Amino acid sequence: MLPEPLSTNLCSLIPGQPRPVISIFFTCDKEGKPLEKHEIKKTVIRSRQKLTYREAQDVLLNIGRNVSDSICKQIKNLFIIAKSRRIRRLGGAMYHVPIETDDDDFMETKEAHFLVEEFMILANHTIGTYLFRKFKNCVPLRIQQPPEPECVQQWLKSNEFIADLILKLQEVHPLPTIESERKLSVNNARTGRYNRVLMFQQHVWKSLLHAIGEKDLPTVMRILGCDEIHPFACLGLQEWYEYQENAEYKCSGDIQSKKDGSHFSLGMFPYIHFTSPIRRYVDIISHRLLHCALDEKKPCYSHEEISEMCHHINEVTRRAKAYQKKCRALNWGYKLRKESTVFHGFVKTVSEKEVTVVIPGHRNLPKESCTLQLNCLGSIKMPVFKEDKNDGRQILELQWKKRLYSHNGFAPITRQGEDKIYRVYPHIRAFVQQQNKLKQLQQVVIDEKNSQGKLRRLEKILFNGDLGHAEINLEEYMPACFRTETDVSSEVRKGTITLQSCDYSMTFNHGQVLALQMSAESVKGVLIPQIEMFDMTKNVRYCLLHVKDPIKYLEKYSTDSTKDYYHKPVDYIRTWKPLVEMEAATNAINIGTATINDVPVKFLSQRKENFHFEGHSWIREISRSTKFQ
């Protein structure tokens, strides 16, 4: 916020240079518990060394270079105190690992980040308490109202079996406004009977087993600690975020009670922003008030002035966050425009028009980027809805009739008769395990402090036969998987085509893992990420863009209007050929067409989108020797 001559020089703790500062002196034990009253003083600091997060992390890992022994010792002592305070403040939530951060280097330096974060929170709370006692009616508090009780109760009901297994929310009291004793904790998790199961992403589960086999505890902790890569925990956490009130600034003179001025997520009152005056104006306000308090002067701002500034800062902050959100989407859209990428999305809701998904690591995307439009999937019947008996959510079923072939004659082995409507296995990218297994794994993550002991206990739980073998998919306990096929085709293994069309259906339910290829489209001049293809099975894929706008993606729009009279044949061809091509592109989508998978192609140039394929198929009576552009 402040210009560079100030932020990088006069207001920066440059090594060897004296700088006037405000210091808070704490005397505490190794657990971070205060032994005597703290002191707030105006002091002068001469910094000995400036460290990056990476350098501080190296000190904590005993690989620090160019850092004196005395500084290393002080950093490690501070980390011991910070860790103890973090455990008391967050409980099991301290083991949560975020999937998206503002700092690309965060995962490699998270201990150093946590060290700074804990002392910043302590300083903000301490100064907030001091100022609130001195100037009760004119302190710019940082507040967050608790969510509406009705929303939380609905959330608890919908996420009955997963709410207590979300690491990010450990030790949270979700209903503080009605004095409820309910607390989210792994120890309170209901697991139900043996057949109460949860879905994991298949590749995530395999990575967990591999990490356990390699004795790689950091990777194990990242996998178990990242709620966002586990379907049900990710969706539960996403819903929780949607119910939360935005944090904002509010003048202490405008609050009616302690609850009205508390910060729900931090569980603190009073809390202010004080530690970053270089980049936040509200911190400068806090510093000015603190100088008045230390000098035994009247506050430099009135109640009305603080209220007006808080309102203005809130508005500016909202605009800045909205701008940042759009910038992130634009940046991701730019990357996807250069190269489409396949992501896994978790089904959030279903309706008559669409399936909405949550893409891990990208929860701030606009709604249109996370929506699978049903009218682009080409189903032949109206959607059918059923109710999930476990959580009361809607299950959507769609039915298709397609001609599906393969260049190499691929035909899946089916368990049903050839004249039946095949039900496609909906959880092909998931691995099902007992819910009680996840509960016990998380209890070890939170409770066991010894690294070797933690690995031994985690391995024992994973391969505990009473909880289902870790390498056996318990799909038989998922009703949606009963009597289903892993793939469908119009072909049979004998080599003769018995059906020109293949009838099949698939269900979409909460938490289902879908493979979605994403690209970006320009909307009003801005690149917006969008789903371009839904990969259902090896043999079934739906390109949404071709259905949405076949002319744009298969041909191009004509810009010449027709005439009553043409002087030359070439003029007639120039006008009508694009129109015929537009009609052909539209008919390719609207008229029933055949899909041939696994066709080998050879690109003629690295720079042009030209490719060539040759070959023939006597069985299918389709001869191919052509060139496409």
C-alpha positions as CSV (number, residue, x, y, z in Angstrom):
1,M,0.0,0.0,0.0
2,L,2.7,2.5,0.9
3,P,5.1,3.6,-1.9
4,E,8.5,1.9,-2.1
5,P,10.7,4.6,-0.6
6,L,8.7,4.0,2.6
7,S,7.9,0.3,2.4
8,T,11.4,-0.8,1.4
9,N,13.4,1.7,3.5
10,L,12.1,3.8,6.3
11,C,9.4,1.3,7.3
12,S,11.5,-1.8,6.7
13,L,13.6,-3.5,9.3
14,I,16.9,-3.3,7.4
15,P,19.7,-5.2,9.0
16,G,22.0,-3.0,11.0
17,Q,19.7,0.1,10.7
18,P,17.9,1.4,13.9
19,R,14.2,1.6,13.4
20,P,11.5,3.0,15.9
21,V,8.9,0.3,16.5
22,I,6.2,-0.7,19.0
23,S,7.1,-3.9,20.8
24,I,5.0,-6.3,22.9
25,F,6.9,-8.1,25.5
26,F,5.6,-11.6,26.5
27,T,6.9,-13.8,29.3
28,C,5.7,-17.3,28.8
29,D,6.6,-21.0,29.3
30,K,7.4,-23.5,26.6
31,E,3.7,-24.2,26.1
32,G,3.2,-20.5,25.3
33,K,1.2,-19.9,28.4
34,P,1.8,-16.4,29.9
35,L,3.7,-16.3,33.2
36,E,3.2,-12.6,33.8
37,K,1.5,-9.6,32.3
38,H,2.7,-8.5,28.9
39,E,4.1,-5.0,28.2
40,I,3.6,-2.7,25.2
41,K,6.4,-0.2,24.7
42,K,7.9,2.2,22.1
43,T,11.3,0.9,21.4
44,V,14.1,1.0,18.8
45,I,15.2,-2.1,17.0
46,R,18.4,-2.8,15.1
47,S,17.7,-6.0,13.0
48,R,20.6,-8.4,12.8
49,Q,19.4,-10.4,9.8
50,K,16.5,-10.5,7.3
51,L,15.2,-14.0,6.4
52,T,12.9,-15.3,3.8
53,Y,10.3,-17.9,4.6
54,R,12.5,-20.5,2.9
55,E,15.5,-19.5,4.9
56,A,13.5,-19.7,8.2
57,Q,12.1,-23.1,7.1
58,D,15.7,-24.3,6.5
59,V,16.6,-23.3,10.1
60,L,13.7,-25.3,11.4
61,L,14.8,-28.3,9.4
62,N,18.4,-27.9,10.6
63,I,19.7,-27.1,7.1
64,G,20.0,-23.4,7.6
65,R,23.0,-21.7,5.9
66,N,24.5,-18.3,6.7
67,V,22.4,-18.0,9.9
68,S,24.2,-17.7,13.2
69,D,23.7,-20.3,15.9
70,S,22.1,-17.8,18.3
71,I,19.5,-16.7,15.7
72,C,18.8,-20.4,14.8
73,K,18.3,-21.2,18.5
74,Q,15.9,-18.2,18.9
75,I,13.9,-19.2,15.8
76,K,13.5,-22.8,17.1
77,N,12.4,-21.6,20.5
78,L,9.8,-19.4,18.9
79,F,8.6,-22.3,16.8
80,I,8.2,-24.5,20.0
81,I,6.0,-21.8,21.5
82,A,4.1,-21.1,18.3
83,K,3.4,-24.8,17.8
84,S,2.0,-25.2,21.4
85,R,-0.2,-22.1,20.9
86,R,-1.4,-23.4,17.6
87,I,-2.4,-26.8,19.1
88,R,-4.4,-25.1,21.8
89,R,-6.0,-22.7,19.4
90,L,-6.9,-25.1,16.6
91,G,-6.7,-28.6,18.1
92,G,-6.9,-31.2,15.3
93,A,-7.5,-28.5,12.7
94,M,-3.8,-27.6,12.8
95,Y,-3.1,-30.8,10.7
96,H,-5.3,-29.5,7.9
97,V,-3.4,-28.9,4.7
98,P,-4.8,-26.3,2.3
99,I,-4.9,-27.2,-1.4
100,E,-4.8,-23.6,-2.7
101,T,-2.7,-20.8,-1.3
102,D,-1.6,-17.3,-2.4
103,D,2.0,-18.4,-2.0
104,D,3.3,-21.1,-4.4
105,D,6.0,-22.0,-1.9
106,F,3.6,-22.5,1.0
107,M,3.7,-26.3,1.2
108,E,7.5,-26.3,1.4
109,T,7.6,-23.6,4.1
110,K,4.4,-24.1,6.0
111,E,6.1,-24.4,9.4
112,A,7.7,-21.0,8.9
113,H,4.4,-19.5,7.8
114,F,2.6,-21.0,10.9
115,L,5.3,-19.5,13.2
116,V,4.7,-16.0,11.8
117,E,0.9,-16.5,11.7
118,E,0.6,-17.5,15.4
119,F,2.5,-14.5,16.7
120,M,0.7,-12.1,14.4
121,I,-2.7,-13.4,15.7
122,L,-1.3,-13.1,19.3
123,A,-0.2,-9.5,18.7
124,N,-3.4,-8.5,17.0
125,H,-5.5,-9.9,19.8
126,T,-3.3,-8.4,22.5
127,I,-3.4,-4.9,21.0
128,G,-7.1,-5.2,20.3
129,T,-7.7,-6.0,24.0
130,Y,-5.6,-3.1,25.1
131,L,-7.2,-0.5,22.8
132,F,-10.7,-1.8,23.6
133,R,-10.0,-1.2,27.2
134,K,-8.6,2.3,26.6
135,F,-11.0,3.5,23.8
136,K,-14.1,1.4,24.0
137,N,-16.1,3.3,21.4
138,C,-13.6,4.0,18.6
139,V,-11.6,0.9,17.8
140,P,-11.8,-0.6,14.3
141,L,-12.6,-4.3,15.2
142,R,-12.1,-7.1,12.7
143,I,-15.3,-9.1,13.1
144,Q,-17.1,-12.1,11.6
145,Q,-20.6,-12.9,12.5
146,P,-21.5,-16.6,13.0
147,P,-23.6,-18.3,10.3
148,E,-27.3,-18.5,10.6
149,P,-28.4,-21.3,12.9
150,E,-30.9,-22.6,10.5
151,C,-28.3,-23.0,7.8
152,V,-25.9,-24.7,10.1
153,Q,-28.5,-27.1,11.3
154,Q,-29.4,-28.0,7.7
155,W,-25.7,-28.4,7.0
156,L,-25.3,-30.8,10.0
157,K,-28.2,-32.8,8.8
158,S,-27.0,-33.1,5.2
159,N,-23.5,-33.9,6.3
160,E,-24.3,-36.0,9.3
161,F,-21.6,-38.6,8.7
162,I,-18.8,-36.4,7.3
163,A,-19.0,-33.1,9.3
164,D,-16.9,-34.4,12.2
165,L,-14.3,-35.9,9.8
166,I,-13.4,-32.6,8.2
167,L,-10.0,-31.7,9.6
168,K,-10.3,-28.0,8.8
169,L,-13.3,-27.7,11.1
170,Q,-12.0,-29.6,14.1
171,E,-12.9,-28.1,17.5
172,V,-15.4,-25.7,15.9
173,H,-18.6,-25.0,17.7
174,P,-21.0,-24.6,14.7
175,L,-23.9,-23.2,16.7
176,P,-22.5,-20.6,19.1
177,T,-25.6,-18.3,18.9
178,I,-27.9,-20.8,20.5
179,E,-25.5,-21.9,23.2
180,S,-25.2,-25.4,21.7
181,E,-22.7,-27.8,23.2
182,R,-22.2,-29.4,19.7
183,K,-18.5,-29.5,18.8
184,L,-17.0,-30.8,15.5
185,S,-14.5,-33.5,16.4
186,V,-13.2,-36.8,14.9
187,N,-14.0,-38.4,18.2
188,N,-17.7,-37.4,17.8
189,A,-17.9,-38.8,14.3
190,R,-20.7,-41.3,13.7
191,T,-19.6,-44.3,11.6
192,G,-22.7,-46.4,11.5
193,R,-22.5,-50.1,10.5
194,Y,-19.8,-52.0,8.6
195,N,-21.4,-51.1,5.3
196,R,-21.2,-47.3,6.0
197,V,-18.6,-46.4,3.4
198,L,-16.9,-43.4,1.9
199,M,-15.5,-42.7,-1.6
200,F,-11.9,-41.7,-2.1
201,Q,-10.4,-40.7,-5.4
202,Q,-8.8,-43.8,-6.8
203,H,-5.5,-42.2,-7.6
204,V,-5.4,-40.5,-4.2
205,W,-6.0,-43.8,-2.4
206,K,-3.2,-45.5,-4.4
207,S,-0.9,-42.6,-3.5
208,L,-1.7,-43.1,0.2
209,L,-0.9,-46.8,0.1
210,H,2.3,-46.1,-1.8
211,A,3.4,-43.4,0.7
212,I,2.7,-45.8,3.6
213,G,4.8,-48.5,1.9
214,E,7.7,-46.1,1.3
215,K,7.5,-44.8,5.0
216,D,6.9,-41.3,3.6
217,L,5.1,-39.7,6.5
218,P,5.1,-36.1,5.1
219,T,3.2,-37.3,2.0
220,V,0.8,-39.4,4.2
221,M,0.1,-36.3,6.3
222,R,-0.6,-34.2,3.2
223,I,-3.0,-36.7,1.8
224,L,-4.9,-37.3,5.0
225,G,-4.8,-33.6,6.0
226,C,-6.1,-32.2,2.7
227,D,-9.9,-32.2,3.0
228,E,-10.3,-30.8,-0.5
229,I,-9.0,-33.9,-2.3
230,H,-11.6,-36.2,-0.6
231,P,-15.0,-35.9,-2.3
232,F,-17.4,-35.8,0.7
233,A,-15.1,-33.7,2.9
234,C,-14.5,-31.3,0.0
235,L,-18.2,-30.8,-0.6
236,G,-19.0,-30.5,3.1
237,L,-16.3,-27.9,3.5
238,Q,-17.5,-26.0,0.4
239,E,-21.1,-25.8,1.7
240,W,-19.7,-24.6,5.1
241,Y,-17.8,-21.8,3.4
242,E,-21.0,-20.8,1.6
243,Y,-22.9,-20.4,4.8
244,Q,-20.1,-18.2,6.4
245,E,-20.5,-14.5,6.8
246,N,-17.8,-12.3,5.4
247,A,-15.2,-10.9,7.8
248,E,-15.4,-7.1,7.9
249,Y,-14.3,-4.1,10.0
250,K,-16.7,-2.5,12.5
251,C,-16.4,0.3,15.0
252,S,-16.4,-1.0,18.5
253,G,-19.0,1.7,19.4
254,D,-21.5,0.1,17.0
255,I,-21.5,-3.4,18.5
256,Q,-24.3,-4.4,20.9
257,S,-22.6,-7.3,22.6
258,K,-19.5,-9.4,22.7
259,K,-21.0,-11.8,20.3
260,D,-21.7,-9.0,17.9
261,G,-18.1,-8.0,17.9
262,S,-16.4,-11.4,17.9
263,H,-14.5,-13.1,15.1
264,F,-16.3,-16.4,14.6
265,S,-13.5,-18.3,12.6
266,L,-10.8,-17.2,15.0
267,G,-13.0,-17.5,18.1
268,M,-11.6,-14.2,19.5
269,F,-12.8,-10.9,20.9
270,P,-11.7,-8.2,20.6
271,Y,-9.6,-8.7,17.4
272,I,-8.0,-6.0,15.2
273,H,-5.5,-5.7,12.4
274,F,-2.3,-4.2,13.7
275,T,0.7,-6.1,12.4
276,S,0.8,-5.0,8.7
277,P,0.7,-1.1,8.5
278,I,2.8,-1.2,5.3
279,R,0.1,-2.9,3.3
280,R,-3.2,-2.2,5.2
281,Y,-4.6,1.2,6.0
282,V,-6.7,0.0,8.9
283,D,-3.4,-1.1,10.6
284,I,-2.2,2.5,10.4
285,I,-5.4,3.6,12.2
286,S,-4.7,1.0,14.9
287,H,-1.1,2.3,15.3
288,R,-2.3,5.9,15.6
289,L,-4.8,4.9,18.3
290,L,-2.1,2.9,20.1
291,H,0.2,5.9,20.1
292,C,-2.6,8.0,21.7
293,A,-3.1,5.3,24.3
294,L,0.6,4.9,25.2
295,D,1.0,8.7,25.4
296,E,-2.1,9.0,27.6
297,K,-3.9,11.2,25.1
298,K,-7.5,11.3,23.8
299,P,-8.2,9.1,20.8
300,C,-7.2,10.8,17.5
301,Y,-10.5,9.6,15.9
302,S,-14.1,9.9,16.9
303,H,-16.7,7.1,16.9
304,E,-18.3,8.6,13.8
305,E,-14.9,8.8,11.9
306,I,-14.0,5.2,12.7
307,S,-17.5,4.0,11.6
308,E,-17.2,5.9,8.3
309,M,-13.7,4.6,7.6
310,C,-14.7,1.0,8.5
311,H,-17.6,1.2,6.0
312,H,-15.4,2.6,3.3
313,I,-12.6,0.1,3.9
314,N,-15.2,-2.8,3.7
315,E,-16.4,-1.5,0.3
316,V,-12.9,-1.2,-1.1
317,T,-12.0,-4.7,0.3
318,R,-15.0,-6.3,-1.4
319,R,-14.1,-4.7,-4.7
320,A,-10.5,-5.8,-4.3
321,K,-11.5,-9.4,-3.5
322,A,-13.9,-9.5,-6.5
323,Y,-11.2,-8.2,-8.7
324,Q,-8.7,-10.7,-7.3
325,K,-11.2,-13.6,-7.9
326,K,-11.7,-12.5,-11.5
327,C,-7.9,-12.2,-12.1
328,R,-7.4,-15.7,-10.8
329,A,-10.1,-17.0,-13.1
330,L,-8.6,-15.1,-16.0
331,N,-5.1,-16.4,-15.3
332,W,-6.3,-19.9,-15.2
333,G,-8.4,-19.4,-18.3
334,Y,-5.2,-18.1,-20.1
335,K,-3.4,-21.3,-19.1
336,L,-6.3,-23.5,-20.2
337,R,-6.6,-21.7,-23.5
338,K,-3.0,-22.7,-24.3
339,E,-3.5,-26.3,-23.2
340,S,-6.7,-28.1,-22.2
341,T,-6.4,-30.1,-19.0
342,V,-8.4,-32.9,-17.4
343,F,-9.6,-32.3,-13.8
344,H,-11.6,-34.4,-11.4
345,G,-14.8,-32.7,-10.3
346,F,-17.1,-33.8,-7.4
347,V,-20.8,-33.7,-8.1
348,K,-22.4,-31.1,-5.8
349,T,-26.0,-30.8,-6.9
350,V,-28.2,-32.1,-9.7
351,S,-31.3,-30.5,-11.3
352,E,-33.4,-30.9,-14.4
353,K,-31.0,-28.6,-16.3
354,E,-27.6,-29.2,-15.0
355,V,-25.0,-30.9,-12.8
356,T,-22.9,-28.6,-10.7
357,V,-19.4,-29.7,-9.6
358,V,-16.7,-28.6,-7.3
359,I,-13.2,-28.7,-8.7
360,P,-10.6,-29.1,-5.9
361,G,-8.3,-26.2,-5.6
362,H,-10.6,-23.9,-7.6
363,R,-13.6,-23.2,-5.4
364,N,-13.7,-19.5,-6.4
365,L,-14.5,-20.2,-10.1
366,P,-17.7,-18.6,-11.4
367,K,-20.7,-20.9,-11.5
368,E,-20.8,-21.3,-15.2
369,S,-17.3,-22.8,-15.1
370,C,-18.4,-25.6,-12.9
371,T,-21.7,-26.6,-14.6
372,L,-22.4,-29.6,-16.8
373,Q,-25.4,-28.6,-18.9
374,L,-27.7,-31.6,-19.5
375,N,-28.8,-30.3,-22.9
376,C,-25.3,-30.8,-24.1
377,L,-25.1,-34.5,-23.1
378,G,-27.6,-35.7,-25.7
379,S,-29.8,-37.9,-23.5
380,I,-32.9,-39.4,-25.1
381,K,-35.3,-39.1,-22.2
382,M,-36.2,-36.6,-19.5
383,P,-34.1,-36.8,-16.4
384,V,-35.3,-39.2,-13.7
385,F,-34.8,-38.3,-10.1
386,K,-34.5,-40.6,-7.0
387,E,-33.8,-39.8,-3.4
388,D,-30.7,-41.0,-1.7
389,K,-31.8,-42.9,1.4
390,N,-28.6,-42.0,3.3
391,D,-28.7,-38.2,3.1
392,G,-32.0,-37.3,1.3
393,R,-30.2,-35.7,-1.6
394,Q,-31.4,-36.1,-5.2
395,I,-29.9,-38.7,-7.5
396,L,-30.1,-38.0,-11.3
397,E,-30.4,-40.7,-13.9
398,L,-29.9,-40.1,-17.6
399,Q,-30.4,-42.5,-20.6
400,W,-28.7,-42.5,-24.0
401,K,-28.9,-44.3,-27.3
402,K,-25.7,-44.1,-29.2
403,R,-23.8,-45.9,-32.0
404,L,-20.4,-46.6,-30.4
405,Y,-17.6,-48.4,-32.2
406,S,-13.9,-48.9,-31.9
407,H,-11.2,-49.0,-34.6
408,N,-9.5,-51.9,-32.8
409,G,-12.7,-53.7,-32.1
410,F,-12.8,-53.0,-28.4
411,A,-15.9,-54.3,-26.7
412,P,-16.3,-54.6,-23.0
413,I,-17.4,-57.8,-21.3
414,T,-21.0,-57.2,-20.1
415,R,-22.9,-59.1,-17.5
416,Q,-26.4,-58.4,-19.0
417,G,-28.2,-59.6,-22.1
418,E,-27.6,-57.8,-25.4
419,D,-31.2,-56.5,-25.6
420,K,-31.0,-54.7,-22.2
421,I,-30.4,-51.1,-21.3
422,Y,-26.9,-51.2,-19.7
423,R,-26.3,-49.3,-16.5
424,V,-22.9,-47.7,-16.5
425,Y,-20.8,-48.0,-13.4
426,P,-20.8,-44.4,-12.0
427,H,-17.8,-44.6,-9.6
428,I,-15.1,-45.8,-12.0
429,R,-12.7,-43.2,-10.6
430,A,-13.4,-43.8,-7.0
431,F,-12.2,-46.3,-4.4
432,V,-14.6,-47.2,-1.6
433,Q,-13.6,-47.9,1.9
434,Q,-15.2,-48.1,5.3
435,Q,-15.9,-44.8,6.9
436,N,-14.7,-46.0,10.3
437,K,-11.2,-46.5,8.7
438,L,-11.0,-42.8,7.9
439,K,-12.0,-41.9,11.4
440,Q,-9.3,-44.1,12.9
441,L,-6.7,-42.8,10.5
442,Q,-7.5,-39.2,11.4
443,Q,-7.5,-40.0,15.2
444,V,-3.9,-41.2,14.7
445,V,-2.9,-38.1,12.7
446,I,-4.2,-35.9,15.6
447,D,-3.3,-37.9,18.7
448,E,0.0,-39.7,17.9
449,K,3.0,-37.3,18.3
450,N,5.8,-39.8,17.6
451,S,6.6,-40.0,13.9
452,Q,7.5,-43.7,13.9
453,G,4.6,-44.6,16.1
454,K,2.3,-42.7,13.8
455,L,3.5,-44.6,10.7
456,R,3.1,-48.0,12.4
457,R,-0.4,-47.2,13.6
458,L,-1.5,-45.8,10.3
459,E,-0.3,-48.9,8.5
460,K,-2.0,-51.2,11.0
461,I,-5.3,-49.4,10.5
462,L,-5.0,-49.4,6.7
463,F,-4.5,-53.1,6.4
464,N,-6.9,-54.1,9.3
465,G,-9.1,-56.8,7.8
466,D,-11.9,-56.0,10.2
467,L,-12.2,-52.6,8.5
468,G,-12.0,-54.0,5.0
469,H,-8.7,-54.6,3.2
470,A,-7.0,-51.5,1.9
471,E,-6.5,-52.9,-1.6
472,I,-10.1,-54.2,-2.0
473,N,-12.7,-51.8,-3.4
474,L,-15.9,-52.1,-1.2
475,E,-18.1,-51.1,-4.2
476,E,-20.7,-53.7,-3.3
477,Y,-21.9,-51.4,-0.5
478,M,-22.7,-48.6,-3.0
479,P,-26.3,-49.1,-4.3
480,A,-25.5,-47.1,-7.4
481,C,-23.0,-49.8,-8.4
482,F,-25.4,-52.8,-8.4
483,R,-25.6,-54.6,-11.7
484,T,-23.6,-52.1,-13.7
485,E,-21.1,-52.2,-16.5
486,T,-17.7,-50.5,-16.6
487,D,-18.1,-49.6,-20.3
488,V,-20.6,-49.9,-23.2
489,S,-20.2,-50.4,-26.9
490,S,-22.2,-51.4,-30.0
491,E,-19.6,-54.1,-30.7
492,V,-19.2,-57.7,-29.4
493,R,-16.0,-59.7,-29.1
494,K,-17.0,-62.2,-31.8
495,G,-16.5,-59.4,-34.3
496,T,-20.1,-59.0,-35.6
497,I,-22.2,-56.0,-35.0
498,T,-25.5,-57.2,-33.5
499,L,-26.8,-53.8,-32.5
500,Q,-26.5,-50.6,-34.5
501,S,-27.3,-48.6,-31.3
502,C,-26.4,-49.1,-27.7
503,D,-28.8,-48.2,-24.9
504,Y,-27.3,-47.2,-21.6
505,S,-27.9,-45.1,-18.5
506,M,-25.9,-43.6,-15.7
507,T,-26.6,-42.0,-12.4
508,F,-25.2,-38.8,-11.0
509,N,-25.1,-38.4,-7.2
510,H,-23.6,-36.2,-4.5
511,G,-19.8,-36.8,-4.2
512,Q,-19.4,-38.7,-7.5
513,V,-16.0,-38.2,-9.2
514,L,-16.2,-37.0,-12.8
515,A,-13.4,-36.6,-15.2
516,L,-13.8,-33.2,-16.9
517,Q,-11.6,-31.7,-19.6
518,M,-11.5,-28.0,-19.3
519,S,-10.5,-25.2,-21.6
520,A,-11.3,-21.5,-21.8
521,E,-13.7,-19.4,-23.9
522,S,-13.8,-15.7,-24.5
523,V,-16.9,-14.1,-23.0
524,K,-17.2,-10.4,-23.6
525,G,-13.5,-10.2,-24.2
526,V,-12.6,-12.1,-21.0
527,L,-11.3,-15.7,-20.9
528,I,-13.5,-17.8,-18.7
529,P,-12.7,-21.5,-17.8
530,Q,-15.3,-23.9,-19.0
531,I,-15.9,-27.6,-19.2
532,E,-15.4,-28.8,-22.8
533,M,-15.6,-32.6,-22.5
534,F,-17.1,-35.1,-20.0
535,D,-15.1,-38.4,-20.0
536,M,-17.6,-41.0,-18.9
537,T,-15.8,-44.2,-19.7
538,K,-13.0,-45.4,-22.0
539,N,-15.5,-45.7,-24.9
540,V,-17.9,-42.9,-24.0
541,R,-17.0,-39.2,-24.1
542,Y,-19.1,-36.2,-24.6
543,C,-17.8,-33.0,-26.2
544,L,-19.9,-30.2,-24.9
545,L,-18.6,-27.5,-27.1
546,H,-19.5,-29.2,-30.3
547,V,-23.1,-29.6,-29.1
548,K,-23.3,-26.1,-27.6
549,D,-22.1,-24.4,-30.8
550,P,-21.3,-26.9,-33.6
551,I,-20.7,-24.2,-36.3
552,K,-18.2,-22.3,-34.1
553,Y,-16.2,-25.5,-33.2
554,L,-16.6,-27.6,-36.3
555,E,-16.7,-25.0,-39.0
556,K,-17.1,-21.2,-39.0
557,Y,-19.9,-18.8,-39.4
558,S,-20.5,-17.3,-42.9
559,T,-20.3,-13.5,-43.2
560,D,-21.7,-13.2,-46.8
561,S,-25.4,-12.9,-47.4
562,T,-27.1,-14.7,-50.4
563,K,-28.0,-12.9,-53.6
564,D,-30.8,-13.1,-56.2
565,Y,-28.2,-13.2,-59.0
566,Y,-24.6,-14.2,-59.3
567,H,-22.3,-13.0,-62.1
568,K,-19.9,-15.9,-61.8
569,P,-20.0,-19.5,-60.6
570,V,-17.1,-18.7,-58.2
571,D,-19.3,-16.1,-56.5
572,Y,-22.1,-18.6,-56.0
573,I,-19.7,-21.1,-54.5
574,R,-18.0,-18.5,-52.3
575,T,-21.4,-17.6,-50.9
576,W,-23.1,-21.0,-50.6
577,K,-20.3,-23.3,-49.6
578,P,-19.9,-21.8,-46.1
579,L,-23.7,-22.1,-45.6
580,V,-23.7,-25.7,-46.6
581,E,-20.8,-26.3,-44.3
582,M,-22.7,-24.6,-41.5
583,E,-25.7,-26.9,-42.2
584,A,-23.5,-30.0,-42.2
585,A,-22.0,-29.0,-38.9
586,T,-25.4,-28.5,-37.3
587,N,-26.7,-31.9,-38.7
588,A,-23.6,-33.7,-37.4
589,I,-24.9,-32.9,-34.0
590,N,-28.7,-33.1,-34.5
591,I,-28.8,-36.2,-36.6
592,G,-27.8,-39.5,-35.0
593,T,-24.2,-40.2,-35.9
594,A,-21.7,-43.0,-35.1
595,T,-18.7,-42.6,-32.9
596,I,-15.5,-44.5,-33.8
597,N,-13.0,-44.5,-31.0
598,D,-9.3,-45.4,-31.0
599,V,-8.6,-44.2,-34.6
600,P,-4.9,-43.7,-35.1
601,V,-4.0,-40.4,-36.7
602,K,-0.8,-38.8,-37.9
603,F,-0.4,-35.1,-37.7
604,L,1.1,-33.6,-40.8
605,S,2.6,-30.6,-39.2
606,Q,3.5,-29.4,-35.7
607,R,2.1,-26.0,-36.4
608,K,-1.1,-26.7,-38.4
609,E,-4.1,-28.6,-37.2
610,N,-4.0,-31.0,-40.1
611,F,-4.0,-34.7,-39.6
612,H,-4.3,-37.8,-41.9
613,F,-5.6,-41.3,-41.3
614,E,-5.7,-44.3,-43.5
615,G,-7.1,-47.8,-43.2
616,H,-10.2,-49.9,-43.7
617,S,-12.6,-52.0,-41.7
618,W,-14.2,-54.7,-43.7
619,I,-16.4,-55.8,-40.8
620,R,-17.9,-52.4,-40.4
621,E,-17.9,-51.7,-44.1
622,I,-16.4,-48.3,-43.5
623,S,-13.5,-47.5,-45.8
624,R,-11.3,-44.5,-44.9
625,S,-8.7,-42.8,-46.9
626,T,-9.1,-39.0,-46.6
627,K,-7.5,-35.9,-45.3
628,F,-9.1,-33.5,-42.8
629,Q,-8.4,-29.9,-42.1
